[in-house]
Amino acid sequence: QVQLVESGGGLVQAGGSLRLSCAASGSTFTINYTGWFRQAPGNERELVARLFSGGRIDYADSAKGRFTISRDNAKNTVFLQMDSLKPEDTAVYFCAAELTPWGRMSWGQGTQVTVSS
């Protein structure tokens, strides 16, 4: 079992920045990757960025060059630094972890990010 708690969402103007945090607890040694997903009203949940335990990073095309995923291993925390935010980035952002050995996903509760134009 892995528990994930997000923080850092909020309201920001276009062009601004936010940093999301995801603190993991429990059986964190089972985590294959920790990632950020988002879901806007009427849209499917989509991957924004993910960071594998071995260091590999994947970004969605919409996030490349603007968002940076990183982690603090000592604190079992993963961050998503979001710069140059656009109104289309408005969504609920979820932290998620894929767990070994079966690939089950553990999800946080979500945090709202709203970018005003």
N, C-alpha and C positions, 0 to 999 in steps of 0.2 A: 504494500500500500504506500502510495506517495500522495501527500497533500500539497496543494499549490495555492498560494495566496498572492494576488496581484495588488499593486498599488501604483499610483502616479497618473491616473487619467485626469481629464478635466477639459476645460474650455480654453481654446487658444485661437488667436487670429491667424489667418493665412500667412504663411511665411515664418511662423513661430516654431518653437520646439517644445517637446515634452519628453520625459524619460519615464518609461514604465519599468517596474520591478516585479519580479516573480520569485518569491521565496519558497523553496521546496523543503519538505520535512518527511520523515518516515524512511522508507527503504530507498533512499536516493541512489544507492549503489546499483539499482536495477534500471536506472534511466539510460536509454539509448540516445535520445535527444530531447532537448527542451526547446519548444518553439512558441512563437506568437502567431495566433490566427485572429482574423477579424470577421465580423458579420455586420453588414449594414442592413437596414430594413428592406425586406423584399429580395435580398440577395442571399446566396449560399455562403456558408463559412469558407474562408479561404486562408491559405497559408501566407503569412507575411515574411517570416524568417525563422530559421531553426538552426540550432547549434548542437552538433553531435558531441558525445563524450570524448571522442578522439580528436576533436578540433575542427572537423569539417563544418562549413557554414553554407547554407542555401538561402538565397533571397528571392522573393517574387520580383518580377520585372518592375512592378510599380514601386518597390522599395529600394531598388538598387540606386546607390549614389546619394540617398537621402536618409536611410535608416541604418543603424548599426546595432547588431546584437553582440552581447559580450556577457561574461560571467565572472563572478567572484566565487571561486571554489571553496574558500574558507567559510563563506557564509551561505553556500548552497543557493545562491541567488543569480538569476539571469536578468539582464537588462535589455531594454530596447530603447535606444536613443533615436528619436524621430525629429529630424530637422526639415526645414523648408516644407512645412505641412501645408496640405491643400484641403479645400472643403471636401473633396472626394475621399479623403482619409477618414472622414467621420464614420465611426462604427463602434460597436462594442468589441474590445480587444480581449482575447482569451489567451492565457498561458496554458500550455499543454505539454505533457511529457509522454513519450512513447516508452513503454516499459518492456524489458526483457523478462522471460524468454518468448512470450507469446504475442508481443506487439500491442498489448492493451494500452489504451490511452487514458491518462488521468488529466482532468480538466480543472482549471480554476473557475472562480465564480464570474469572472469578466469585469472589465472596467470600461466605462464610457469615455470615448475621446470625441470631442466635438470641435471642428475647425470652422470658424466663421469667416465669411468672405469680406 
